Amino acid sequence: MLHPHRDAAYEGNDSSCVLRIEAGGQSILLSGDIERAAEAQLVRDQPEQLASDVLVAPHHGSRSSSTAAFVAAVSPTIVLYSAGHRSQFGHPSAEVVQRYEASGTVTYNTALSGALTLRLGGESALVPPQEFRQTHRRYWFARATPESARLHGVDIQGEE
C-alpha cells in the first residue's frame, strides 16, 4: 500500500487507497480516485514504487488526474479506465487519453469492454486483458463502433 499514510488527514478523493500488486515480475497499480495533489506526493516521495506494467487510471481518467509527471513515473504498458457506459461524467477525458497514448500506452475502457480480466505473472510477456463483451458475446454486447468509442475517448482504428 503506497497511499495514504495511516496518519494522514482525510482529503476526499486524495485519500483513496493506492495499491501496487506484483506477481511473477509483472505489476499493476490500483490508484483509486487520487487527483493531482496525491499524484504529486507519490511522485515526490515514492517514485521508485510507482513503475508498473498496468495502471488503473486515477479518478477514472478525469482531467483532475493523470498528470504528465505521474504518467511518466508509472510508465505503464496498459492503462485501464474504469468508466460507466454513457456516463454523465464523460470519463476518461480526451486530454488524459492523449497523454497516455502519446506515451505509447495501450488503453482499455470498461465503458466499451465491460469487465476486464487481467492475469499477472502467468507468461513471460504481459498478456492483454480479456474483455467481457468479447468473451461473453451477446447481440446486445455488439463491438463498439468508432462513433461510440470516440464518445468515450477511445480510438479503435481499423475495427468495424
Buried (B, 14 or more C-beta within 10 A) or exposed (E): EBBBEEEEEEEEBBBBEBBBEEEEEBBBBBBBBBBBEBBBBBBEEBBEBBBBBBBBBBBBBBBBBBBEBBBBBBBBBBBBBBBEBEEEEBBBBEEBBEBBBEBEBBBBBBBBBBEBEBEBBEEEEBBEBBBBBEEEEEEEBEBBEBEBBEBBBBEBEEEE
